[in-house]
Amino acid sequence: MVQNSFEKWMQEEMEQMPPPEVKEKVSRTVLLMDLFAQIVDLYLPRAMDTFVALTGVEDEREVLPEEEENATDSEENESL
């Protein structure tokens, strides 16, 4: 039987593939790293805010112009 080059190439590629155990270990490692990244992304900013609050440093973030306008509008409504 004559094999075309594509069939031969596919057979060579299948022989070079890593065993399923390696694929499973890599998959577990990637899932673990993803979980760790999600935990850090979720909790690290809050932990830093808590640390800053505990040290007594005041929050000196810039107020956006639209937030400043909203604050002014609410103050005017309260005075009426």
C-alpha positions as CSV (number, residue, x, y, z in Angstrom):
1,M,0.0,0.0,0.0
2,V,1.3,3.4,-0.9
3,Q,1.0,6.2,1.7
4,N,0.8,9.8,0.6
5,S,3.0,12.3,2.3
6,F,0.2,13.7,4.5
7,E,-0.6,10.2,5.9
8,K,3.1,9.7,6.6
9,W,3.4,13.1,8.2
10,M,0.4,12.4,10.4
11,Q,1.8,9.1,11.5
12,E,5.1,10.7,12.4
13,E,3.3,13.4,14.4
14,M,1.3,10.9,16.3
15,E,4.5,9.0,17.3
16,Q,6.0,12.3,18.6
17,M,3.1,13.3,20.8
18,P,3.7,13.1,24.5
19,P,2.0,10.5,26.6
20,P,-1.4,11.4,28.1
21,E,0.1,11.5,31.6
22,V,2.2,14.5,30.6
23,K,-0.8,16.3,29.1
24,E,-2.7,15.7,32.3
25,K,0.1,17.0,34.5
26,V,0.5,20.1,32.4
27,S,-3.3,20.7,32.4
28,R,-3.3,20.4,36.3
29,T,-0.4,22.8,36.6
30,V,-2.1,25.4,34.3
31,L,-5.4,25.1,36.3
32,L,-3.5,25.6,39.6
33,M,-1.7,28.6,38.3
34,D,-5.0,30.1,37.0
35,L,-6.6,29.5,40.4
36,F,-3.7,31.2,42.2
37,A,-3.8,34.2,39.8
38,Q,-7.6,34.6,40.4
39,I,-7.1,34.5,44.2
40,V,-4.3,37.1,44.0
41,D,-6.3,39.3,41.6
42,L,-9.3,39.2,44.0
43,Y,-7.7,39.5,47.4
44,L,-4.4,41.4,46.9
45,P,-6.0,44.8,46.3
46,R,-8.2,44.5,49.4
47,A,-5.3,43.3,51.5
48,M,-3.2,46.3,50.3
49,D,-6.1,48.7,51.1
50,T,-6.4,47.1,54.6
51,F,-2.7,47.5,55.1
52,V,-2.8,51.2,54.1
53,A,-5.8,51.8,56.4
54,L,-4.0,50.2,59.3
55,T,-0.9,52.4,58.8
56,G,-3.1,55.5,59.1
57,V,-2.2,56.9,55.7
58,E,-5.0,59.0,54.3
59,D,-6.5,58.2,50.9
60,E,-5.3,61.0,48.5
61,R,-6.7,59.6,45.3
62,E,-7.8,62.1,42.6
63,V,-11.5,62.8,42.4
64,L,-12.7,62.5,38.9
65,P,-14.5,65.6,37.5
66,E,-17.9,63.8,37.1
67,E,-17.7,62.6,40.7
68,E,-17.0,66.2,41.9
69,E,-20.0,67.4,39.9
70,N,-22.2,64.7,41.5
71,A,-21.0,65.6,44.9
72,T,-21.8,69.3,44.2
73,D,-25.3,68.4,42.9
74,S,-26.1,66.3,45.9
75,E,-25.0,69.1,48.3
76,E,-27.3,71.6,46.4
77,N,-30.2,69.2,46.7
78,E,-29.7,68.8,50.4
79,S,-29.7,72.5,51.0
80,L,-33.1,72.9,49.3
